[in-house]
C-alpha cells in the first residue's frame, strides 16, 4: 500500500511502498533508471509503525548518491500519535544508518505528510506537525507546518514553523523555484475555510501565505486531499481538489512568476471526482493532471492534458481499478517518460502497479 514516486537528485526515480511482513511492516523500494527497474530492496522494517493510505513514506537520493528514507513510528496509544523516522544509506540501499527522528519535540502527537526536495548533499523537508496539540498546550485541534534541512551525515538543522494553523491531514507539496522553495498546502482559517495556499522560501525566510485561488470552501473537517505542485524554473503548475461549489472537482492553475500569483483555475474533472490529484509540468507550460474518479464498485485513474492557454484536452481513462479506494495514485516524469503508480487489491491482498508511458503518448 501507499506507493510514492520521488525524483532523486541523482537523476533516478524511486518507487516505494509499505509491505506487510507478518506482524511487521517494511518500507520497500525499486529504482527506475536508464536500464529500467532495479530489483526490489528494503529500506526499513518495524513492528511499531503507523500505517495508512493517506500518509505515505518515501525513499529518495541526494546528488552525492546517499539514499534517504522516511516513515512513521507510533509514539503513543492514540492512533494519531506518531513521529517521522528517517535513515540514510551511503551504498545504494545495501546498508542503512540507525533511524533518527526528523521532528525534535518528542510529543505524542501527529507528525507526517512529508514533502521533500533533494539537493547535492542535503534534503529540504516540510511536514505537518501536531506539537501544539500536546496535552497542556491549550491548542487541542491546531496543526502546524514546519521545515527543516537534513544533511547527508544524518544531522537535522533546527526546524522552523511555517504556518501555525493548517488543515489537519491533507498532503503537502514542495518544489524548487529560482528564488528557493515553494510549498503548497491546505490552509485552515478560524472560519473553517480550507483553501490551497503557497509560501516561498527565499533568503532564509518564508513569505506570507498566498491563495492559489479563493475557492472559499467552508468545511468543518479534513478532506484528506492535498494539492500537487510541479515547477520548471519560474513556471509552476498547481492542481487541487475542492467542493466549494457543492460539487467535488479537481482544479488546476498556472503561475509564470515562481508562485507569486496564479492564473484563473481550470476545471479538470467532473462530479465523480475523488480528488487525490497529481500534476506534471511539461514544456511550453502544458500540464498533465491525474485524479481518481468514483465508480460504484471501483475507482478510475484519470488524466487530462491542459494547454498553456488553459485549454483542456480530452479526459483520458488510464486504468479501471477494481477497488472502491485506490489510495492516492502517483506520477512523476523522468526525461521522455512518465511513471504512474497505484494500489490494487488482488486475491485479498494489495499490490502496487506501475506503468511507464512516453510523454508523447499523452
N, C-alpha and C positions, 0 to 999 in steps of 0.2 A: 504494500500500500504506500501512499504518499510519495509518488515519484516527483523528482525535481531534476531539472537540467540546468547546469551552470556553465558559463563560458569561462574557462580558466585564462589567466594572463599568459599561459604558455601556448595558447592557440588551440587547445583541445577542448572538447565538450565532456562534461562529467554528469552521467545519468546515475542518480542514486535513488534508493527506496528502502523501506523498512520491511524486514522479513522475519516472520515468527520462527523461532527455533526452540521448540518445547515450551518451557516456562520463561524463556528469554526472548529478546528481540535483537536483531542485528541490523546495522547500517551497511548495506551492500552497494556496490557501485561498479560501473563499467565506463571505459573511456572511449570516446569516438574521435578518431584522428585520421591521418592521411591514408591509413591502411584499413579503415573500418573500425569495427568494435573490438575492444580488448576482451580478455577473459574477465569474468566477474571476480571482484575482490571484496574483502570485508574490512571496514574501517573501525568498527566498534561493536561490542556485544555487551548487553547488560540485562539484569532481571529487575531493575528499578526504574525503567523508563516510563515517561508519559507519552502515549502513542494515540494519535487521532489523525483523521484525514485532512484537517484544516491547517495544521501547523507542522510543516514538513521539515526534516533535516536536509543537509546538503553536504556535498564534497566538492571542492574546487582546488585550483592550483595557482600559486604565485608564479611570477615570471622566472624566478630562480629555481623552479621545479619542486618546491616544497608544497605538499598537499595539506589542506586544512579541512577538517570535518567538523560539523556541529550537529548536536542532537539535544533532546530534552530528558532531564532526570528528575524524578519526583523528589520533593523535599518536605512533604508533609502528607497527612491523611486526606486533606482536601484534594479532589481531582484537579483543581486549578492551581495547585502549589507545585511548581517545577521551575528548574533553572536551566540555563543554556550551558551545555558542556561542549568543550572543544578539544581536539587533539591534532597533532602535526605528524606528518611523515616526510622524512628527508630522502626517501629511497623509492618513491613511486608507489607507496602503499604496502611495501613488504613488512615494514615495522612502523609502530605508532608510539608517540610520546605518552606519558602519563596524562590522562584527561585533566582539564582545568576548567573552572567556571568563568564564563565571559562576564556575567553580572557580578558586581562586587558588594552587594548589600546583604546577602545571606538571609533574607527574609523568606518565609514560607509562603510566597505569593507567586503569581504567574509571571513568567518571563519567556518570550518566544516571538514568533512571526518575524524571523530574521531575514534581512536582505543584505547582500554583500557586493562589493566591488573590489576585486583583487588587483594588487599592484605588483611591482617587481619583487619587493621584499616585505610587504605588509599588506594588510587587508582592512579596508573600511567596512564597518558593520553597523547596522542600525537594528533596533528591536523594540517591541512593546514591553514595557517594564511596569510591574504592579507593586513596586515597593511602597508607594503611597497608600496602598490598601492594607498594609500590615496592621495588626492589632495595635490600637493606641494611636494610630496616625490621625484619626478623625476624618479620613477621606476614604470611606468604605468602597465606593464604586468608581474611583478615579484611576484610569490607566494613563501611563505616560509613554513618551517616545524618547529613546536615548541613542547616542552614537559613541563609538569607541574605535580605536585602531589596534589591531592585533598584529604583532611582529613575528617574523619567521623564527625567532627564538622562544616563542610562546608567551612573551610578556604582553600585557594589555595596558595601553595608555589609559589614564583616568577617563572614565566615561562622562559624557555631558548630556544633560537633559535638553531635548529639543523642543518638546511640547508637553505641558503639564496636564492636558486633558484631551485624550483621543478616544476613538471607538475602541471597544474592549478586545475584539478578536478578529479584526479584518487584516488580511495580509498587507504587508508593506512592499514598496518597490524602491530601488536605488539605482541610479545611473550616473555615469561620469559625463560632465559637460565642461566646456572650455574653462570656466571660472573655478571648477572644483567638482562638487557633487550636487545632485538634485534628488530629493526624497519625495515620494508620493505616498499618501496615506489617507484614511478616512478620519476626518475631524469629528468632534462632538462638542456642540455648544451647550450652554446652560438651558437652552430651549429645545434640546434634543434634535437639532439639525445635524445631519450626518452626511455632509458633502465631502468631496475629494479636494484636498489641498496639496500644494507643493511648497517646499522650502529649499533654498540654495545654500550650500556651504562654500564660502569663499573667504580667503584671508583669515582663516581660523575662526570665523563666526557664521552662525546660522541666521538667515534672513527671517523676516516675519512670514507668516503663513499667507499664501495667495490661493484663492479659489481657482480650480481649473474651470469650473462653471458653476454658477449659482443654481443648482438643482432645487435647493430648498426642500430637501427630503427630511421630513419630521418622522422619526422612527424611534420608539422607546424600547430599544433592544439592539443587539448587534446583528447585522445581516450576514456576517461571515463572508464578505465579498469585498476584497481589497482591490485597489487599482493596479494597473500594469503600465510601466513606462519602458520606452526604448529610446535611445538617443544616438545621433551621429553628429559630432561637432555641435553646432548651436541649434540643430533641429531636434525636437523632442516629440515623440508620439505618446499619447495617453489614451487608455481605454478603461472603462469602469462600468459597474452595474448600478442602477438606481430604479426606484419605483416611486419617484416623487409625483409622477402623473397619475398614479393609481395602477399603472401597468408596468410589470417588470420589463426592463430593456437594458441593452448594452449601448453605451455612447462612446464616441471617440473624438479626439480633438488634436490639433497640431499646433506646436509652438515653433517659431523660427528665431527666437531670441533667447534660447537656453532655458526656457521655462518661466521667463518673466511674465509672459502673457500667452494665452491660448486663443485660437480662433473659435468660431461657433461650433457647438457639438454636432456630430453627425450620428444619426440614429442607425445603428448597425443591425440589431436583432429584432425579432418580432415578440409577441406577447407570451411565447412559450419559454422565454429565456430563463435559465437558472443563474446566469452570470458566470462566475469562475473564469474570468476572461484573461487573455494574454495578448500581447501585441509585438509585432516586429516592424521596424522601420526599414524600408527599402531605399534604393537610390531614388533621387528626384522627389523625395518626401512622400512617397507612397507608403501605405501601411497595409499589413495583413493582421486582421483581428480574429481571434478564436474565442469561442464560448461554448457552454453546454446548453442544450435545449431539452426541455422536458417532453417525455412521451409517457404513455400510460404505464407501461411495464419496462421502460428502458430510458436511456438518455442518448443524445446525439452530440457528437463533436462537430461543430460547425465553423466555417471560415468565411471571411469576406475581405476582398481587396478594396482599399479606399484610395482614390487618386489624390494627388497633391491639391487639386482644386476642390476636394470634398465630394467628388462624385463616387457613389458607392457602386461597386460591381455586383455581379450576381452572388446570391448566397450559395455557398458550396457546402455540401454534406460530405464529411470525410469518413465518419465511422458511426455505425449504429452499435451502441454498447448495451449489452443485454443485462443491465442492472440499472435500477432507478437512479442511483447516485454513483457517478464515476469519479468522485473526488474532484480535484482541480486539474484538468489536463494542462500540460505544459508544452511550450515550444520555444526554440531558440535557433538562431542562424549561425552557420559556420561556412563562410565562403559562398559557394553557389548552392548550398543545401540548407534546408530547414529540417530540424528533427522535432517530431511530435512524440509525446509520451503520455500515457494514461493508464488507469487501472480498470481491469475487468474481473468479474467472477467467473471461475471455470471449475466445475466439479466440486463446488463448495468452498473453494479456496481462491484467493485473489491472485491475479497475475499482472505484471507490468508489461505493457506492449509499447513498441516504438516503431515509427515509420520515418525513414529518411527520404525526403522529397526534394527534387531540384526546384529552385525558386521559379524557373521559367515555366514549370508546370502549373503554377498558381496564377 
